[in-house]
Amino acid sequence: MLIGQSMRSDIMAVQKILSLKDLARRLEPLRRDSLRIVHCHGCFDLLHIGHIRHLQAARTMGDVLVVTITADDYVDKGEGRPAFSERLRAETLAALECVDFVAIAASPTAVEAIRLLRPDYYVKGQIAADSPSVRFRQEMAMVRAAGGEVRFTHEVVFSSTELLNAHFRVPRGSSST
């Protein structure tokens, strides 16, 4: 019985993962039904409690939570990163109950994803508000151009990069699955 439940959960999680274009099409009827679309974006290389609380808080801001992740080719976190492949990162996020859809963004920023998905709210952690990067400023401009609003969560902050460097030795080839 448990094996069947586990397989069902895996299938359900994978069904949440869509291409950006398919996700944009999937959101249209939800938008027509006046559902508020919330969008979070990041690397999400090593999912930790800070990420989970951020996503849960973001989910409360609207009706549908969409998470996009940076594709492997565009992750610029240093040697050996990402530690986990884009597919594994997407599956991990899709397994979370608070996440409705996941897509992989094949660009260094979320600008194209924001343009396609047109979220009502683009949500980042408070650290982004405290010191906005050039990339984040580009994303904020696209959110506003698409008619959305930038919001922030105020949850506990951890760094996947610092956690991986301090506590794990992830071999270079481990992200191949």
C-alpha positions as CSV (number, residue, x, y, z in Angstrom):
1,M,0.0,0.0,0.0
2,L,2.8,2.5,0.9
3,I,4.6,1.8,-2.4
4,G,1.5,2.7,-4.3
5,Q,1.0,5.9,-2.4
6,S,4.7,6.8,-3.0
7,M,4.4,6.2,-6.7
8,R,1.2,8.3,-6.8
9,S,3.0,11.2,-5.0
10,D,5.8,11.0,-7.5
11,I,3.4,11.1,-10.5
12,M,1.5,14.0,-9.0
13,A,4.7,16.0,-8.4
14,V,6.0,15.4,-12.0
15,Q,2.6,16.5,-13.4
16,K,3.2,19.9,-11.8
17,I,6.3,20.4,-13.9
18,L,5.6,22.2,-17.2
19,S,7.6,24.1,-19.8
20,L,7.3,27.9,-19.4
21,K,5.1,28.1,-22.5
22,D,2.8,25.3,-21.3
23,L,2.6,26.9,-17.9
24,A,1.7,30.3,-19.4
25,R,-1.2,28.6,-21.3
26,R,-2.2,26.7,-18.2
27,L,-2.5,30.0,-16.2
28,E,-4.8,31.7,-18.7
29,P,-8.0,30.1,-17.6
30,L,-7.0,30.5,-13.9
31,R,-6.4,34.2,-14.5
32,R,-9.8,34.5,-16.3
33,D,-11.4,33.0,-13.2
34,S,-9.8,35.9,-11.2
35,L,-7.3,33.7,-9.4
36,R,-4.2,35.6,-8.2
37,I,-1.0,34.1,-9.6
38,V,2.1,34.2,-7.3
39,H,5.5,33.6,-8.8
40,C,8.8,32.8,-6.9
41,H,12.1,32.3,-8.8
42,G,15.5,31.0,-7.7
43,C,18.1,28.3,-7.9
44,F,16.7,26.2,-5.1
45,D,19.8,24.0,-5.2
46,L,19.6,22.6,-1.7
47,L,16.0,23.0,-0.4
48,H,16.0,24.0,3.3
49,I,13.6,25.4,5.9
50,G,14.2,29.0,4.7
51,H,13.0,28.1,1.2
52,I,10.0,26.1,2.5
53,R,8.8,28.9,4.8
54,H,9.4,31.5,2.0
55,L,7.2,29.4,-0.4
56,Q,4.5,28.8,2.2
57,A,4.4,32.5,3.0
58,A,4.3,33.4,-0.7
59,R,1.4,30.9,-1.2
60,T,-0.7,32.8,1.3
61,M,-0.5,35.9,-0.9
62,G,-2.5,34.5,-3.7
63,D,-4.4,31.5,-5.1
64,V,-1.8,29.7,-7.3
65,L,1.9,29.4,-6.5
66,V,4.2,29.1,-9.5
67,V,7.9,28.5,-8.9
68,T,10.5,28.8,-11.7
69,I,14.1,27.7,-11.2
70,T,17.2,28.7,-13.0
71,A,18.3,26.1,-15.5
72,D,21.6,24.3,-14.8
73,D,23.5,26.2,-17.6
74,Y,22.7,29.6,-16.0
75,V,23.4,28.8,-12.3
76,D,26.4,31.0,-11.3
77,K,27.0,29.9,-7.7
78,G,30.5,28.6,-8.2
79,E,32.4,25.4,-9.0
80,G,30.4,22.3,-8.8
81,R,27.0,24.0,-8.8
82,P,24.3,23.3,-9.1
83,A,24.7,20.3,-6.8
84,F,21.4,18.9,-8.0
85,S,20.2,18.9,-11.6
86,E,17.4,21.2,-12.8
87,R,15.1,18.1,-13.1
88,L,15.8,17.0,-9.5
89,R,15.4,20.6,-8.2
90,A,12.1,20.9,-10.1
91,E,10.8,17.6,-8.7
92,T,11.7,18.5,-5.2
93,L,9.8,21.8,-5.4
94,A,6.8,20.1,-7.1
95,A,6.6,17.7,-4.2
96,L,5.7,20.5,-1.9
97,E,2.0,20.9,-1.2
98,C,2.1,24.7,-1.3
99,V,3.6,24.7,-4.8
100,D,1.1,24.4,-7.7
101,F,3.4,24.5,-10.7
102,V,7.1,24.4,-11.5
103,A,9.0,25.4,-14.6
104,I,12.6,25.6,-15.6
105,A,13.8,29.1,-16.8
106,A,16.5,28.7,-19.4
107,S,18.0,32.2,-18.8
108,P,20.2,33.9,-16.2
109,T,17.2,35.9,-14.8
110,A,13.5,35.4,-14.4
111,V,12.7,38.3,-16.8
112,E,11.5,36.0,-19.6
113,A,9.5,33.9,-17.2
114,I,7.8,36.9,-15.7
115,R,7.0,38.2,-19.2
116,L,5.4,34.9,-20.2
117,L,3.6,34.2,-16.9
118,R,2.5,37.7,-15.9
119,P,2.1,37.0,-12.2
120,D,0.0,39.2,-10.0
121,Y,2.7,39.0,-7.4
122,Y,6.4,38.3,-7.8
123,V,7.7,37.3,-4.4
124,K,11.3,37.3,-3.1
125,G,12.8,37.0,0.3
126,Q,13.6,40.1,2.4
127,I,17.3,39.8,1.6
128,A,16.5,40.8,-2.0
129,A,14.8,43.9,-0.8
130,D,17.7,44.8,1.4
131,S,20.3,44.7,-1.4
132,P,18.7,44.4,-4.8
133,S,21.0,43.0,-7.5
134,V,21.1,44.2,-11.1
135,R,19.2,41.0,-12.1
136,F,16.5,41.6,-9.5
137,R,16.1,45.2,-10.6
138,Q,15.5,43.9,-14.2
139,E,13.0,41.4,-12.8
140,M,11.2,44.1,-10.8
141,A,11.0,46.3,-14.0
142,M,9.4,43.4,-15.9
143,V,6.9,42.6,-13.1
144,R,5.7,46.2,-13.2
145,A,5.6,46.3,-17.0
146,A,3.5,43.1,-16.9
147,G,1.1,44.8,-14.5
148,G,2.2,42.9,-11.4
149,E,3.5,43.8,-8.0
150,V,6.7,42.8,-6.2
151,R,6.3,41.5,-2.7
152,F,8.6,40.2,0.0
153,T,8.5,37.5,2.6
154,H,10.1,37.9,6.0
155,E,11.1,34.4,6.9
156,V,14.2,32.8,8.4
157,V,17.2,33.2,6.0
158,F,19.7,30.5,5.1
159,S,22.1,30.3,2.2
160,S,22.2,27.0,0.2
161,T,25.7,28.0,-1.0
162,E,26.9,28.5,2.6
163,L,25.2,25.2,3.7
164,L,26.7,23.2,0.8
165,N,30.2,24.7,1.4
166,A,30.1,24.2,5.1
167,H,28.4,20.8,5.5
168,F,28.4,18.8,2.3
169,R,30.9,17.6,-0.3
170,V,28.8,17.1,-3.3
171,P,30.9,15.5,-6.1
172,R,30.9,17.4,-9.5
173,G,29.1,14.6,-11.4
174,S,26.2,14.1,-8.9
175,S,23.8,16.4,-10.6
176,S,23.4,14.3,-13.7
177,T,20.0,12.7,-12.9
